[in-house]
Amino acid sequence: MTRLLPQRVEGSSNDDAFRSLIDALPVGLMWLDEAGDVTHWNDPAEALMASGAGPRIEQLIARLLEACRTTRTCI
């Protein structure tokens, strides 16, 4: 079986490189902790949340987190 990545990416310098890559993507990405609080986000996510869609996005995230908790199946 061919591995796509030869090793796991670890360390702060790799975190910075990963963060730079994520910030360059044209899609909004947010990281949430176990409680459902947003811990990190990229620029497109910040723009989406600042737009009129922000409240609707928050509702959808809350529904997804509730489904994750009740079904114990998360994506």
N, CA, C and O atoms as a Tinker XYZ file with bonds, in Angstrom:
   300  protein
     1  N      0.847000   -1.185000    0.000000    73     2
     2  CA     0.000000    0.000000    0.000000    64     1     3
     3  C      0.890000    1.246000    0.000000    63     2     4     5
     4  O      1.817000    1.345000    0.804000    81     3
     5  N      0.622000    2.164000   -0.869000    73     3     6
     6  CA     1.401000    3.390000   -0.967000    64     5     7
     7  C      0.875000    4.409000    0.030000    63     6     8     9
     8  O     -0.329000    4.651000    0.122000    81     7
     9  N      1.792000    4.995000    0.766000    73     7    10
    10  CA     1.406000    6.045000    1.701000    64     9    11
    11  C      1.510000    7.386000    0.996000    63    10    12    13
    12  O      2.512000    7.669000    0.339000    81    11
    13  N      0.502000    8.195000    1.125000    73    11    14
    14  CA     0.526000    9.510000    0.493000    64    13    15
    15  C      1.474000   10.456000    1.215000    63    14    16    17
    16  O      2.120000   11.297000    0.589000    81    15
    17  N      1.554000   10.316000    2.530000    73    15    18
    18  CA     2.455000   11.140000    3.320000    64    17    19
    19  C      3.472000   10.231000    3.999000    63    18    20    21
    20  O      3.079000    9.304000    4.707000    81    19
    21  N      4.758000   10.468000    3.807000    73    19    22
    22  CA     5.752000    9.570000    4.379000    64    21    23
    23  C      5.826000    9.617000    5.895000    63    22    24    25
    24  O      6.260000    8.648000    6.518000    81    23
    25  N      5.421000   10.694000    6.489000    73    23    26
    26  CA     5.442000   10.787000    7.947000    64    25    27
    27  C      4.398000   11.793000    8.415000    63    26    28    29
    28  O      3.918000   12.629000    7.649000    81    27
    29  N      4.074000   11.686000    9.662000    73    27    30
    30  CA     3.115000   12.600000   10.253000    64    29    31
    31  C      3.737000   13.985000   10.374000    63    30    32    33
    32  O      4.920000   14.106000   10.695000    81    31
    33  N      2.962000   15.023000   10.124000    73    31    34
    34  CA     3.449000   16.396000   10.230000    64    33    35
    35  C      3.297000   16.848000   11.676000    63    34    36    37
    36  O      2.195000   16.877000   12.223000    81    35
    37  N      4.411000   17.195000   12.272000    73    35    38
    38  CA     4.390000   17.640000   13.664000    64    37    39
    39  C      5.324000   18.827000   13.836000    63    38    40    41
    40  O      6.189000   19.084000   12.999000    81    39
    41  N      5.133000   19.543000   14.933000    73    39    42
    42  CA     6.037000   20.624000   15.284000    64    41    43
    43  C      5.524000   21.977000   14.865000    63    42    44    45
    44  O      4.695000   22.083000   13.960000    81    43
    45  N      6.011000   23.010000   15.516000    73    43    46
    46  CA     5.496000   24.358000   15.283000    64    45    47
    47  C      5.841000   24.880000   13.889000    63    46    48    49
    48  O      5.028000   25.587000   13.292000    81    47
    49  N      7.016000   24.555000   13.351000    73    47    50
    50  CA     7.330000   25.052000   12.013000    64    49    51
    51  C      6.386000   24.444000   10.979000    63    50    52    53
    52  O      5.979000   25.117000   10.033000    81    51
    53  N      6.038000   23.159000   11.163000    73    51    54
    54  CA     5.074000   22.532000   10.263000    64    53    55
    55  C      3.682000   23.091000   10.496000    63    54    56    57
    56  O      2.905000   23.227000    9.551000    81    55
    57  N      3.356000   23.417000   11.739000    73    55    58
    58  CA     2.065000   24.041000   12.026000    64    57    59
    59  C      1.954000   25.369000   11.287000    63    58    60    61
    60  O      0.902000   25.687000   10.732000    81    59
    61  N      3.033000   26.141000   11.278000    73    59    62
    62  CA     3.028000   27.416000   10.569000    64    61    63
    63  C      2.843000   27.217000    9.072000    63    62    64    65
    64  O      2.115000   27.971000    8.427000    81    63
    65  N      3.504000   26.197000    8.516000    73    63    66
    66  CA     3.369000   25.918000    7.085000    64    65    67
    67  C      1.949000   25.465000    6.773000    63    66    68    69
    68  O      1.367000   25.887000    5.773000    81    67
    69  N      1.391000   24.610000    7.622000    73    67    70
    70  CA     0.015000   24.147000    7.436000    64    69    71
    71  C     -0.936000   25.326000    7.521000    63    70    72    73
    72  O     -1.853000   25.448000    6.708000    81    71
    73  N     -0.726000   26.188000    8.490000    73    71    74
    74  CA    -1.586000   27.362000    8.670000    64    73    75
    75  C     -1.536000   28.254000    7.436000    63    74    76    77
    76  O     -2.565000   28.770000    7.001000    81    75
    77  N     -0.338000   28.440000    6.867000    73    75    78
    78  CA    -0.201000   29.252000    5.659000    64    77    79
    79  C     -0.975000   28.647000    4.497000    63    78    80    81
    80  O     -1.614000   29.363000    3.726000    81    79
    81  N     -0.915000   27.326000    4.377000    73    79    82
    82  CA    -1.651000   26.632000    3.320000    64    81    83
    83  C     -3.152000   26.817000    3.511000    63    82    84    85
    84  O     -3.861000   27.141000    2.559000    81    83
    85  N     -3.636000   26.618000    4.716000    73    83    86
    86  CA    -5.064000   26.753000    5.008000    64    85    87
    87  C     -5.535000   28.189000    4.747000    63    86    88    89
    88  O     -6.617000   28.404000    4.201000    81    87
    89  N     -4.715000   29.162000    5.141000    73    87    90
    90  CA    -5.101000   30.556000    4.930000    64    89    91
    91  C     -5.185000   30.909000    3.455000    63    90    92    93
    92  O     -5.907000   31.835000    3.085000    81    91
    93  N     -4.461000   30.189000    2.605000    73    91    94
    94  CA    -4.463000   30.473000    1.165000    64    93    95
    95  C     -5.657000   29.850000    0.448000    63    94    96    97
    96  O     -5.935000   30.203000   -0.698000    81    95
    97  N     -6.366000   28.930000    1.099000    73    95    98
    98  CA    -7.508000   28.280000    0.454000    64    97    99
    99  C     -8.682000   29.254000    0.324000    63    98   100   101
   100  O     -8.882000   30.104000    1.192000    81    99
   101  N     -9.458000   29.134000   -0.758000    73    99   102
   102  CA   -10.593000   30.040000   -0.954000    64   101   103
   103  C    -11.877000   29.561000   -0.272000    63   102   104   105
   104  O    -12.961000   30.051000   -0.589000    81   103
   105  N    -11.770000   28.620000    0.649000    73   103   106
   106  CA   -12.949000   28.129000    1.375000    64   105   107
   107  C    -12.775000   28.425000    2.862000    63   106   108   109
   108  O    -11.659000   28.446000    3.382000    81   107
   109  N    -13.891000   28.652000    3.523000    73   107   110
   110  CA   -13.852000   28.931000    4.948000    64   109   111
   111  C    -13.685000   27.657000    5.761000    63   110   112   113
   112  O    -14.448000   26.706000    5.588000    81   111
   113  N    -12.700000   27.630000    6.639000    73   111   114
   114  CA   -12.456000   26.489000    7.513000    64   113   115
   115  C    -12.370000   26.960000    8.958000    63   114   116   117
   116  O    -11.738000   27.970000    9.268000    81   115
   117  N    -13.021000   26.201000    9.830000    73   115   118
   118  CA   -12.968000   26.496000   11.259000    64   117   119
   119  C    -12.645000   25.224000   12.015000    63   118   120   121
   120  O    -13.100000   24.142000   11.644000    81   119
   121  N    -11.871000   25.347000   13.060000    73   119   122
   122  CA   -11.560000   24.239000   13.949000    64   121   123
   123  C    -12.356000   24.442000   15.221000    63   122   124   125
   124  O    -12.399000   25.539000   15.778000    81   123
   125  N    -12.983000   23.377000   15.670000    73   123   126
   126  CA   -13.778000   23.447000   16.898000    64   125   127
   127  C    -13.190000   22.500000   17.934000    63   126   128   129
   128  O    -12.633000   21.456000   17.593000    81   127
   129  N    -13.321000   22.878000   19.210000    73   127   130
   130  CA   -12.883000   21.976000   20.262000    64   129   131
   131  C    -14.039000   21.060000   20.657000    63   130   132   133
   132  O    -15.115000   21.115000   20.061000    81   131
   133  N    -13.810000   20.224000   21.658000    73   131   134
   134  CA   -14.827000   19.244000   22.084000    64   133   135
   135  C    -16.130000   19.900000   22.521000    63   134   136   137
   136  O    -17.203000   19.314000   22.377000    81   135
   137  N    -16.040000   21.110000   23.052000    73   135   138
   138  CA   -17.236000   21.823000   23.522000    64   137   139
   139  C    -17.974000   22.522000   22.387000    63   138   140   141
   140  O    -19.069000   23.049000   22.586000    81   139
   141  N    -17.379000   22.527000   21.201000    73   139   142
   142  CA   -18.013000   23.193000   20.074000    64   141   143
   143  C    -17.592000   24.633000   19.899000    63   142   144   145
   144  O    -18.158000   25.348000   19.071000    81   143
   145  N    -16.605000   25.075000   20.668000    73   143   146
   146  CA   -16.103000   26.444000   20.532000    64   145   147
   147  C    -15.070000   26.507000   19.412000    63   146   148   149
   148  O    -14.228000   25.619000   19.276000    81   147
   149  N    -15.147000   27.564000   18.615000    73   147   150
   150  CA   -14.200000   27.741000   17.518000    64   149   151
   151  C    -12.861000   28.157000   18.106000    63   150   152   153
   152  O    -12.780000   29.117000   18.872000    81   151
   153  N    -11.804000   27.425000   17.741000    73   151   154
   154  CA   -10.469000   27.733000   18.251000    64   153   155
   155  C     -9.582000   28.381000   17.198000    63   154   156   157
   156  O     -8.706000   29.176000   17.539000    81   155
   157  N     -9.792000   28.058000   15.928000    73   155   158
   158  CA    -9.006000   28.622000   14.828000    64   157   159
   159  C     -9.918000   28.787000   13.617000    63   158   160   161
   160  O    -10.934000   28.103000   13.491000    81   159
   161  N     -9.543000   29.693000   12.739000    73   159   162
   162  CA   -10.294000   29.905000   11.507000    64   161   163
   163  C     -9.370000   30.551000   10.496000    63   162   164   165
   164  O     -8.331000   31.105000   10.852000    81   163
   165  N     -9.761000   30.474000    9.225000    73   163   166
   166  CA    -8.979000   31.155000    8.191000    64   165   167
   167  C     -9.749000   32.396000    7.737000    63   166   168   169
   168  O    -10.877000   32.638000    8.167000    81   167
   169  N     -9.113000   33.177000    6.859000    73   167   170
   170  CA    -9.707000   34.444000    6.420000    64   169   171
   171  C    -11.071000   34.285000    5.752000    63   170   172   173
   172  O    -11.979000   35.054000    6.064000    81   171
   173  N    -11.258000   33.315000    4.841000    73   171   174
   174  CA   -12.587000   33.162000    4.252000    64   173   175
   175  C    -13.667000   32.822000    5.292000    63   174   176   177
   176  O    -14.805000   33.277000    5.169000    81   175
   177  N    -13.321000   32.036000    6.303000    73   175   178
   178  CA   -14.297000   31.736000    7.363000    64   177   179
   179  C    -14.648000   32.997000    8.134000    63   178   180   181
   180  O    -15.810000   33.223000    8.471000    81   179
   181  N    -13.658000   33.807000    8.407000    73   179   182
   182  CA   -13.917000   35.060000    9.120000    64   181   183
   183  C    -14.833000   35.965000    8.302000    63   182   184   185
   184  O    -15.733000   36.602000    8.851000    81   183
   185  N    -14.606000   36.021000    6.992000    73   183   186
   186  CA   -15.447000   36.842000    6.122000    64   185   187
   187  C    -16.885000   36.309000    6.092000    63   186   188   189
   188  O    -17.838000   37.088000    6.116000    81   187
   189  N    -17.036000   34.984000    6.039000    73   187   190
   190  CA   -18.376000   34.396000    6.049000    64   189   191
   191  C    -19.107000   34.700000    7.349000    63   190   192   193
   192  O    -20.287000   35.054000    7.342000    81   191
   193  N    -18.402000   34.560000    8.458000    73   191   194
   194  CA   -19.040000   34.796000    9.758000    64   193   195
   195  C    -19.400000   36.270000    9.948000    63   194   196   197
   196  O    -20.360000   36.589000   10.650000    81   195
   197  N    -18.642000   37.160000    9.330000    73   195   198
   198  CA   -18.929000   38.592000    9.433000    64   197   199
   199  C    -20.056000   39.019000    8.497000    63   198   200   201
   200  O    -20.613000   40.107000    8.640000    81   199
   201  N    -20.384000   38.161000    7.544000    73   199   202
   202  CA   -21.440000   38.487000    6.592000    64   201   203
   203  C    -22.809000   38.226000    7.221000    63   202   204   205
   204  O    -22.911000   37.823000    8.379000    81   203
   205  N    -23.827000   38.458000    6.456000    73   203   206
   206  CA   -25.181000   38.189000    6.925000    64   205   207
   207  C    -25.439000   36.709000    7.147000    63   206   208   209
   208  O    -26.422000   36.348000    7.794000    81   207
   209  N    -24.575000   35.844000    6.621000    73   207   210
   210  CA   -24.740000   34.397000    6.771000    64   209   211
   211  C    -24.228000   33.879000    8.110000    63   210   212   213
   212  O    -24.481000   32.725000    8.457000    81   211
   213  N    -23.514000   34.707000    8.868000    73   211   214
   214  CA   -22.923000   34.282000   10.131000    64   213   215
   215  C    -23.886000   33.585000   11.088000    63   214   216   217
   216  O    -23.577000   32.492000   11.561000    81   215
   217  N    -25.045000   34.180000   11.390000    73   215   218
   218  CA   -25.980000   33.525000   12.311000    64   217   219
   219  C    -26.485000   32.169000   11.796000    63   218   220   221
   220  O    -26.644000   31.233000   12.579000    81   219
   221  N    -26.731000   32.063000   10.509000    73   219   222
   222  CA   -27.197000   30.792000    9.934000    64   221   223
   223  C    -26.096000   29.728000   10.015000    63   222   224   225
   224  O    -26.372000   28.563000   10.301000    81   223
   225  N    -24.875000   30.129000    9.766000    73   223   226
   226  CA   -23.752000   29.198000    9.874000    64   225   227
   227  C    -23.612000   28.710000   11.316000    63   226   228   229
   228  O    -23.367000   27.526000   11.544000    81   227
   229  N    -23.764000   29.601000   12.284000    73   227   230
   230  CA   -23.696000   29.209000   13.689000    64   229   231
   231  C    -24.787000   28.196000   14.029000    63   230   232   233
   232  O    -24.537000   27.242000   14.766000    81   231
   233  N    -25.995000   28.396000   13.497000    73   231   234
   234  CA   -27.081000   27.448000   13.727000    64   233   235
   235  C    -26.758000   26.079000   13.140000    63   234   236   237
   236  O    -27.001000   25.051000   13.772000    81   235
   237  N    -26.213000   26.073000   11.933000    73   235   238
   238  CA   -25.861000   24.801000   11.287000    64   237   239
   239  C    -24.764000   24.072000   12.053000    63   238   240   241
   240  O    -24.822000   22.852000   12.210000    81   239
   241  N    -23.775000   24.803000   12.526000    73   239   242
   242  CA   -22.709000   24.181000   13.318000    64   241   243
   243  C    -23.287000   23.578000   14.591000    63   242   244   245
   244  O    -22.921000   22.467000   14.975000    81   243
   245  N    -24.180000   24.299000   15.243000    73   243   246
   246  CA   -24.798000   23.786000   16.469000    64   245   247
   247  C    -25.583000   22.507000   16.188000    63   246   248   249
   248  O    -25.522000   21.559000   16.971000    81   247
   249  N    -26.318000   22.472000   15.081000    73   247   250
   250  CA   -27.072000   21.260000   14.725000    64   249   251
   251  C    -26.146000   20.085000   14.420000    63   250   252   253
   252  O    -26.423000   18.956000   14.824000    81   251
   253  N    -25.054000   20.343000   13.712000    73   251   254
   254  CA   -24.086000   19.285000   13.418000    64   253   255
   255  C    -23.446000   18.746000   14.693000    63   254   256   257
   256  O    -23.275000   17.536000   14.841000    81   255
   257  N    -23.096000   19.635000   15.607000    73   255   258
   258  CA   -22.494000   19.201000   16.869000    64   257   259
   259  C    -23.485000   18.392000   17.702000    63   258   260   261
   260  O    -23.102000   17.408000   18.335000    81   259
   261  N    -24.731000   18.792000   17.707000    73   259   262
   262  CA   -25.748000   18.039000   18.456000    64   261   263
   263  C    -25.928000   16.649000   17.856000    63   262   264   265
   264  O    -26.035000   15.662000   18.584000    81   263
   265  N    -25.961000   16.575000   16.532000    73   263   266
   266  CA   -26.082000   15.272000   15.876000    64   265   267
   267  C    -24.864000   14.405000   16.187000    63   266   268   269
   268  O    -24.990000   13.196000   16.385000    81   267
   269  N    -23.716000   15.009000   16.229000    73   267   270
   270  CA   -22.484000   14.284000   16.550000    64   269   271
   271  C    -22.559000   13.722000   17.978000    63   270   272   273
   272  O    -22.192000   12.573000   18.222000    81   271
   273  N    -23.032000   14.535000   18.897000    73   271   274
   274  CA   -23.130000   14.079000   20.297000    64   273   275
   275  C    -24.157000   12.975000   20.475000    63   274   276   277
   276  O    -23.921000   12.023000   21.218000    81   275
   277  N    -25.285000   13.088000   19.807000    73   275   278
   278  CA   -26.356000   12.112000   20.015000    64   277   279
   279  C    -26.117000   10.805000   19.285000    63   278   280   281
   280  O    -26.494000    9.740000   19.774000    81   279
   281  N    -25.492000   10.876000   18.116000    73   279   282
   282  CA   -25.261000    9.642000   17.343000    64   281   283
   283  C    -23.864000    9.064000   17.563000    63   282   284   285
   284  O    -23.589000    7.933000   17.163000    81   283
   285  N    -23.001000    9.823000   18.185000    73   283   286
   286  CA   -21.601000    9.431000   18.392000    64   285   287
   287  C    -20.880000    9.192000   17.064000    63   286   288   289
   288  O    -19.894000    8.458000   17.002000    81   287
   289  N    -21.389000    9.823000   16.006000    73   287   290
   290  CA   -20.770000    9.742000   14.686000    64   289   291
   291  C    -20.469000   11.151000   14.229000    63   290   292   293
   292  O    -21.372000   11.966000   14.046000    81   291
   293  N    -19.208000   11.426000   14.050000    73   291   294
   294  CA   -18.807000   12.783000   13.667000    64   293   295
   295  C    -17.996000   12.745000   12.382000    63   294   296   297
   296  O    -17.269000   11.790000   12.104000    81   295
   297  N    -18.144000   13.813000   11.610000    73   295   298
   298  CA   -17.330000   13.948000   10.407000    64   297   299
   299  C    -16.522000   15.220000   10.517000    63   298   300
   300  O    -15.756000   15.544000    9.610000    81   299
